Amino acid sequence: MSNYGPCIAKKAEIRDPPVASAVDAVLAYDELRSLFAQDGIELTRLPETDFDGPRPGVGRLFPVSAGLLKTAALRADILENNIMVVDGKDNVLQILSELSQDAIKVEFLDILFCEGCINGPIIGNGFSRFSRKEIVTNYVRHELTRQRQEDIESFLDEYACVDLHRGFTNRAISLPIPGQKEVKAILRRIKKLGPENELNCAACGYPTCREKAIAVYQGLAEAEMCLPYLIDQLEESLKAVQKFSQELERAQTQLIQKEKLASVGELAAGVAHELNNPLAAILLYGHLLLEEVSAEDPHFSNLRTITEEADRAKKIVAALLDFARQRKLDLQPTDLNVLLEETLQVLKKESRLENVRLVHYLDPRLPRLLADHSQLQQAFSNLIINACEAMPQGGDLTIVTAPVEDGVLIEFTDTGCGIPEENLSKIFTPFFTTKKPGRGTGLGLALVYAIIKMHGGQISVRSKEGKGSTFSIILPHHPPPQIEESQGLLLETDRREEV
């Protein structure tokens, strides 16, 4: 024997002792539709036949909201309030709550926890609850016109021996009721730290956040199934992905830069050493010739130009060697404020600083770092000279130090010409320069980049054309362990004797 209906609650009823083994299966209408579809049965094409008896009459209205009243021949008077019909989960829960508090007085309460058993095998989900109710009531009205009272009485006599009485088994499930402490703890799990965070959007199926928390405590719901919380989690995940993507992009850029520096450094070392010997000879014989000729000699001016240009070439070669030279970090406890003051003291006689106003804000709380004093001084010198060259007509150079979470921040800000946006990604590339020919090698910032990276630090630049630039350096408290090859930049060149 099978029982068909829209209510899944019927599935549990077949386990009741009074009907045990009498019903083999309970199929909901959705399951019945699936069976029909599997066997290729189309109900709309089948001829209509009568149901087996007994014929129910108005009893057919039983599954419709308020149909029980019609079936039992009860008339509800709205002025009396003695009979009340309630359907839908939220409405049922509300009225049960009010009844438990004696807020409502009613003699007869017709409750449908669903919205009525009106979802038949032909009435699909395409219909609203109101359309379904109309279809059922129209069907009942039509059947009543075909049915004679004598037939109804005959059916009742035929099935009089069937016991239709139903009993009631109290199977109330008592769920634990949480206190305020437990409710607040559950709400904190989904970042509802105060009443202002409790939106009561009902997207989870519970009218308020606190009712949802109670259901979670009772094991009826999951705390994380909260729409605002899920949106917050999604936003945090997106931010984490974006941060990871930025870090990955930054790491790729640094890797490319290191590879460039390594290959350029090796090339520079080889070229520099090959050039040093002929340059030394040119300088030596040029100076000898200058000593042999007088200043009035027509060749004196040409000889002096030769020695000056050879000397400039020697400085370029020296810069190449500095860039490529292998020098391990000589780490010592270093006060960066003192180091910057010493660097400024060394550079104060530079002609390029004459029209530049130096402003520095050196935080006295700055912790001492393990650093290579001479290499950092060289890096700072390069940045200061670069900033001054960007302000040929004068300007302000501001140097700031401050402790940060990961170490120490050093910033150099000038009011010079700025850097075009298209050049910002190239300024640390070896041999890249925007200076006029003969004014720079393009190795100064590349060397700064290499020194900061050897200390495990980060260097970045912000610039606006016509406004100025800011170079920001963050140095960690402790540099990473040194690698023998020093990331391919530090070569064998320092072990060769310079001419």
Disulfide bonds with the S-S distance in Angstrom:
none
